[in-house]
Amino acid sequence: MSHRVLAQLLIVFLLFYTELSGQQSLFFPLTNDFADEGNTRSLQVIPNNDGETGVFGTFQIPPTTCAGEDLTEGYFFERDAGFEFLNEGFIDCEYTLQIAFKFDDLDNNAGWVRILSFTHTDDIGLYLNLSSPPDQATLEFWPNGTVGTPDFFNDTDVYQLTLVRQCDGMMDIYVNGEQFAEFDDGITQQYIPQPPNDYIVFFRDHPSVLANEASPGWTKNFTLADHPWTLAQVSDSWNSFCDDLLSANEISDNVHLALTPFPNPAADYVSFRVPDAKPARRGLANIYDLQGRLIRQYQLDRQSFFDISQLSSGTYILEILTDDSIYRGKFIKE
């Protein structure tokens, strides 16, 4: 029996167990939209100061994370952009939070990269302290200090971060399936959703705190449970990490493939090229703004250049839809 089948059986068992016990979990794949797998909740997108958010697309998993350098689907967020989970009482004093992420750079003027927090308006949160930029960083529970192995994080690998909080405030931090650190939140009670907003913020650091602090990056597979996981559950989740990252490749034929718009920047017209063979000249060409709004649509036919002379200056996404593939890439309109 393959590891993937075992992992799927484990997930089915855990879902069955939690349903019987009254415990609940939400899983957000972050491959095509912001809804959870049961389509009961949706994450809220937060733009940066320039109105940019992010885009769903493909990402190549580095061989230092998973052997093989396979492509997977996920969500790319811009610098200082992110998303938030509106808690609405889903978790209280105990929870499990797990997310896979990669930052595109660990070198900025602020010296910090935010992973998550429970408020927009102050610095309290889980950060990477750029202790050895641009290559390495250390996990930080700001303002309470660094935890775990110094200089552990880099801007190459994808990490699985798991937080398990008990009602007494004790938190176990796991990175890549291993216990990374402990943190006592029993007195401060800062690492639970706060009134009056009751949310969890990911990656976004509000410019009122410090502009340009957060890194751009990529994320996938966000899980939130209203109960603490056991060590066995954390280990099982890590054992299926690479299979779970790549699972979308087996489910969907419409993988979002890399596309290179040119010229870039462009003034009047934009075209495209792809790494391998060109897509069939049949289908649609769409242009979106960074909020995901459809701005222009063209029939492909034999057309390869698209008139953008009337677009406002800014960054856009060119999407090419063929019979069996989706190609996406960003371009700048001058």
N, C-alpha and C positions, 0 to 999 in steps of 0.2 A: 504494500500500500504506500503511495507516494506521500511526501511531506505535505503537499498541497491538500490532498484528500483528508489527511489527519487533521490539518489545520481547520478545514471546513467543518469536519465533524466536531471539533472542539468548539468552534464558534456556535454551531447549532446547539450543543449541549449547554454552553454558557448562557445563551439566550433563553433556553428552556428553563434553566435553573433560576436565572434572575427573574423571569416572569412568574415562576412559582413563589419565589421568596418576596415578591413585591419590589425588588430592586430594579432600577431602570438604567439603560445605557443609550446614548445617542452616538451614531457614527456618521461622520461627514466625509465622503470620499474625496471631495474637492477635485474632481476630474472634469466635470461639465457644468456644474452649477454649485450653489451654496446650500442646497437642501440636504437634510440628513437622509439616510438610506430608506427610512420609512416614510419620508416626505411629510413629516409632522412639524418640523422646525426648520428655520433657515437662518444662516448667519447674515449679518448686516455688513455691507462693504463700507469702508471708511476711506475717502480719498485723501491725498496729501494736499499740501498748500497750493499746488498748481492744478488741482482738480483731477489728478491722475489716480487710477486705482490699480488695475492689473489685468491679466488675460489668462485664460486657460490654454494650455498647449502642451507640447511634449518636452521632456527633459531626459538627457542621457545620464543614467546612473553611473558614477565613476567606478572603476574596478576596485578601488580601495574600500567602497561600500558594499557592492555586490559584484561578484565575478561576472564578466561577460559584457559590461558596458551596454546593457539593453536600454531601449527607450521606454519611457513610461509617461503617463499623463498626469498633470498636476496643475497647480495655480501659481503663476508668477505675480508677485506684488512689487510695486514701485517703491522707491525710497520714501520713507515716512508715510506710506499707505499701509492698510491692513484690513482687518475685519473684526467684528465683535459678536459675542454670543450674548443675547438678552436672556438672562437667567430665569427671571419670572418664577423664582422659587424652586427651580429644578434641583439645584444642589444647596446644601446648608453648610453645616460644620464639617462634614466629611465628604470626600469625593475622590475620584481618580480622573486625571486629565492626561491624555497622551496625544502627541503630535509628532509627525515627521517633518523636518525642515532642513533647508540649506540656505546660507547667506552667500550672496554673490561677492561681497567684499567685507573685509575686516580692517578697513583703513579709512577712517573719517576724522574730521576735526574735533568731534565731540569726545571720542574715546570710548563710546558706549554703543551697544546695539540692543534694542529692546526685543525680548521674546514675547512676554505677556505681562499684563498687570490687571488690576481690578479698578483702575481709575484712569481717566484721561488727564487729570489736572494736577498731578504731582508725579514725583519720580519713583514712588513705591512700585516695585515690580521685579520681575526676573529678567536679568540682562546678561549680556556678555561684556565683560570688562576687557577692553582691547589691551591686554597686558603685554603683548609682544606683536604689535601691528607691523606689517599688514598680514602676517601669517597665522597668528595664534591668539586665542582669547580664553578667559577664565570665567566660569559661571559665577554670577553675583546675585545675591538677594539684597538689592538696594533698598534701604540704606544700611543693611545689617551685615554687609561684608561678603567676601568671596567664599565659595564652598567647592568641595571636590578637588579633582586633580588640576593643578595650575597649568595654564597654556594647553589645555586639552583640545579645544575646538579650533577648526580651521575653516577656510572658505572653499574647500574642495569636496568634503564628504557630506552625505545626508545623515542626520542624526535622528534617533528616536528618543524623545524626552518623555518621561513618565513621572508625574507627581501623584503621590498617594498621601492624602491628608486624613488624619483621625480627628475625632471631635475634641480631643484634648489639645489639639494644635500641633501635634508632632507630624512632621512631613518627611517622607522618604522620597529622595530624588534618585531616579534610575536613568542612566544614559546607556543606550544600546544593550538593555537587558541586565546590566550590572548595577548594584547599588553604588551610587556615586557620592551621595552625601546625605546628611540629616539636617533638618532645620526645625527649630521650635518656634511656632507661631502662636503659642498658647496665650501669651500676654498681649501682643500687639494686635492679633486677629486681623492682619492686613491681607492675608492670602485667601480670602473668601469674598464673594461679591458684596459690594458696599451699597448702602442706601445713599441717595434716593434712586440711583440709576440701575443698580443690580445687574451689572454685566461683567464679562471678561473680555479684555482687549488684547488682540494679537498683533504684534509687529509694529503697530502704529504708535508713534510718540508725538504727541500734540505739539505744534510749534510754540504754543504758549509756555511749554516746559523748556524745550530746547530744539530748535529747528535743525533738520538734517541729521538727527541722531540715529535714526533707524536705517538699517541697510536694506537695499533691495534683495529679493531672494525668491525662494520657491518652497512650496509646502504641499502636503497631501495627508490624508488619513488622520483626521482629528476625531478622537473619541473622548466623550465625557460621560462618566458614570456617577450616580448619586450614592456610591458606596466605595469603600477602599478595596482595592484588589489585593489578593494574596501574592506572595512572592512567586508561587507557581504560575499564577495568571500572567504576571509580568514576564516571566521567563518564556512561557508559551507564546506570548505575543511577539517577543524578540526572535524566537526561533522561526517564526513565519514571516519575519519582517520583509525580506527580499521577495518572497513569493507574493506578499500582499502589495508591495510597491509595484510589482510588474503584472498584477492580476488583470488590470484593465486591458492589457495587450491581448488576452485570450477572450475577453468579453466583446470588444468592439473592433469592427473592421475599419471604422472611421477614425483612425489615429490622426491626431493633429501633427502633420509633418512640417519640418522646417521649410520656410520660404524666404527668399531674399529679394525684397523690393529694390528697384533701381530706376533712375538715380536716387540716391538717398544722402542728403535731402533732395527733394524734388520741388519744382515750381509749377509746371503746367501739366506734365504727364508723368505717370508712373507705370512701370512694367514689373516683371518678376522673373526669377529663375529658381530652380529647386536643385538639390544636391545630385540627384540621379537623373532619370529620364523626365522630360517635361510631362506635366499632366495632360490628359486628353483635352483637346480644344473643344470641349463640350461641357456645359455646366454654367455656374454663376461665379461672378467676382463681386465680393462685398467689401465695402469700406466701413469700418466702425470707428467711433471715437473711443477714448479710454474708459468711458462709462458704459461701454457696450451698446450704445445706440447706433442703429444702422443709418449711415449717412448717404451712401450711394450704392447702387446695385447695377451691374452690367451683365448682359448675356455674353458668355465667352465666345462661342462660335470660333471664328478665326482671329478674333481681336486679342491683342497682347499688350496694347498701351491704353491706359484709361485716363480720361480728362479729369484733372483735379484742380484746374485753374481757379474755380470758384470756391474752393474750400478755404476756410480760415487757417491762418498759420497755427501749427501745433503738431502733435504726435497722433498718428492714426494706425489702425491695424488693417492690413490687406488680407482678405481671406479668399482662397480659391476652392470652390466646391466642385468635385468631379463625381463620377458614378460611384467610386469606391474609396475616395480619400478626401481629407480636409487639409489644406495647406494654409499656414498663417505666418505672418511676419510684420514687424513694425516699420513704419517710415515716418519721416518728418516732412511736413509741408512748409515750405519757406514763406 
